[in-house]
Amino acid sequence: MSKAIPAIVTPSVLSWARKLDQFTLDEAAGKLKVPVESIQDWENGSTYPSLKQAKDLAKLYRVPFAFFFLPNEPVGKPKRIKKVDYRTFGNIGDSLIISRELRWLLRDVEDRRDAIIELYEIEKRKPKPFLFQADQTMTAQAIAAILRDVLCLSEPCQRRFRRAEVALSYCVGELEKRDVLVFQASKIEPKEMRGMSAAYDILPYIVLNRKDECSARLFSLCHELAHIVLRSSGICNEVSEHGQSSNRLELLCNEIAGLTLVPDDEIKKHISTQKIHLTGLDDAYVLELARDFAVSTQVIIHRLWKTGVITADLYFTTLKRYIEEYNLHPKKTGGFLPPALDKGTQVGKLYTRMVLNAYHGENITVSQASSLLLNLNSKHFDSIERWCR
């Protein structure tokens, strides 16, 4: 068997790249499935990795492979999390201890926004300013009315959805018409991030967690839109209709999201609510309400409690039962997605269209377009173009 070709890399650059995102020697060795001593030897120059191992390290550390062959550490270091001003994310608290994947996501979504701004400039176009705004002195109902206006939601419109995935697709589309970027994370655990938003006046963005069910993502979308309208960027992991956050703003955004999806007056007059008044809470009536508003049953029972249709005791008892039933038979999320759909759902249709327009207009190369689309192979461009029409 022929010996692997060594990559004559610069040892100090290997060490520098590993430390950019605080990879430990053990982590790097585990990812490459080599002894820790091998990583140490490569970094002190005793031995060299193979070409494949060096390429795997570059991918792991998220630096250009060519950097490893520079004589010294790069002067212009790759942008890391310092690019993002954590102070703009007002609800993450004093601790900045977050996972490496979330740090990467923060950097990536900011880079995507920078890229789309450049594409607008190339095409000599200006993105639409996001003019909808509210403040925390307003009632949750008044702010929810603004969100329904942004999303073009009405009772007849919602009744046509029937399913949360249809409602989510519609609401994302309405936001993208207003030049709001909507991304989806694929590798972050929901317990760390259910949703995230950056409240820029131009090209604000929302990030949803693709590991959540569609109904949860729909609620998160409205929660994050509330953050944007309130001009309060956020990284949120307590997004839910029954969230118990100690953060007043998070509770307010949860309340606004619930009112946006299920307004007081509409749930009160619904025929199933009238039946509950007459005969008591029944799962069949809750399911009818969830279907007509295209939300989860948990959102519905919370709104029934908040509108005085059911008591707090009944709400918490029913919620506990719903959670237990869900845990016994959880719905599957994720799974295999075709490459075009996988990349497309992560970056969104607005972003994808901008990249493909620039590519077809010969303003960027196929390699640049592929890189902007999360390294999507150009053979899938036709598929992703059909998806984003």
Protein Blocks (a to p, Z undefined) as FASTA:
>chain_A
ZZdddddddfklmmmmmmmnopafklmmmmnopafklmmmmmnomaccdfklmmmmmmmn
opafklmmpfbdcfbacddfklpcfklmmmnojblcdcfklmmmmmmmmmmmmmmmmmmm
mnopacdddfbdcdfkbcfklmmmmmmmmnopafklmmmnopaklmmmmmmmmmmmnopa
cdddfkbcfklombdcdddfbhpaddddfkbcfklmmmmmmmmmmmmmnopacddfkbcf
kbcbfbfklmmmmmmmmmmmmgfklmmmpmklmmmmmnopafklmmmmmmmnopafklmm
mmmmmnomacfklmmmmmmmmmmmmmmmccdeejjddfklmmmmmnojmlmmmmmmmmmn
opacfklmmmmnoopafklmmmmmmmmZZ
